[in-house]
Amino acid sequence: MTTDPGRRLTPIVRTAPAKLNLTLAVLGRRDDGYHDLHSVMAPLALADRLSVAIAAGDTDSRHVVGLSPGPVVDDLVIRAFRGTREVVRRTWPGAPAAPPPLAARLEKLIPVAAGLGGGSSDAAAAIDAALEAWGADLGEGERRGLALTLGSDVPFFLADGIALVEGRGERVTALPGVAGGPLGVLLVTPAVRVSTPEIFGSYDAGVRPDDDGAATRAASMHVAEELGRGMSAAALLARAGILATANDLIVPAESVAPGLTAFRRGLSRVIRRPVGQSGSGPTLWALYSSEHEAAAAADVVREAVSSGLLVAPGEGDPFIAATTLVAGGRKR
Ligand code: C5P
C-alpha cells in the first residue's frame, strides 16, 4: 500500500474507450446460460473519463456528468471498486483490512446501453484506478477473473487495442494494430431501449440469420485471421460490406426493436455505405477512411433526421457522432 499522502490527494484519471464489434458470431449456448462468441472488437477514440480519489467519507461514491447524468441502471463503477477491494484484501500482501473508500467522477460521453460497452469500459477503468489509488496490484488471472464478475465485455477493456474475443468474453487475444489510418467511424444510436438478455433469448428461440450464422462465423474467422497476419486500414475498410453483416445479433435485435430494420436500411441509403450494428445494438456504424469523412457523414445524417428524410425509431433524437477506430494501442 502506498504511504505517500501526496499521491492520495491527486485524482487518478483514466479514459474508458467505447468498443465496436467489427464482427460478432454466436457459436452456441453454454450450460451457464451465456453464449460462446467469436468477435473482433476494437476500441474507439470516443471515451468516458473517470477521475478517482481517496474519499473523505466512509463509502464509495460516484458522480456522473455529461451525456447521461441520470441514474445509470447498473452502477458498475461502484461494483468495480467493491470487487477490487475484496480481491486486494484477499490477495495483496500487506493490504489493510479495508482499502479506503473512493470517490469517482465519471464524465459520460458514450451512450448508455448502446452496444458500445461504455459501462464495461468504465468498470475496467475503475479497477485500474482503484489499484493505483491504493498502491496495490493484482496478478493477470485475478484481474481477469474480477473483470468477468463485472460483465462479459470487461476483460476486453483490460487489454489494449483490437482483439479477438472468445468464450463468454474471457478469452482475449490481442491482434496486431492496423497499419495506417486511423479509420473514421460514424456512430448512430437511435433512442430505443434494447435489452441484451432479451436479444440473446430471441436468438435462442430461433430468431437468427437464415443460414444459422454460417456466413457470420466464416467472416469473423476470416477477418480475425487476416488481422492476425497484419492488415492495413485500407484493406479493413475494403471489408466494410462483409463486416456490416457479420453480426448474429442483428436479426434478433431487429425483432425486439422492429423500427431498427427500416432505420438501418434508411441510414444505409442516406450515407450510401454498408451499415453494421455494434454488439446487441442499437448502435449502428459505418467505416470511413478518416475521421473527417465520418464527420461529414454525421452532418449528412443529422440533416436527414432533422428534415424528416430519415425517421429514427424511439423517443427523442438519435446520438450521432464521428470518431476513430483505435486499432493500435490505446492512450491512457
Ligand atoms: O456479462 P453481461 O452481464 O454483460 O451479459 C449481459 C447478458 O447478455 C447476460 O445476462 C446474457 O443474457 C447475455 N450474454 C450472453 N453471452 C455472452 C455475453 C452476454 O448470453 N457471452
Residues whose N, C-alpha, C, O or C-beta is under 5 A from the ligand:
A	BS01	C5P	G33 Y34 H35 L37 G151 S152 D153 G167 R168 G169 T196 P197 F200
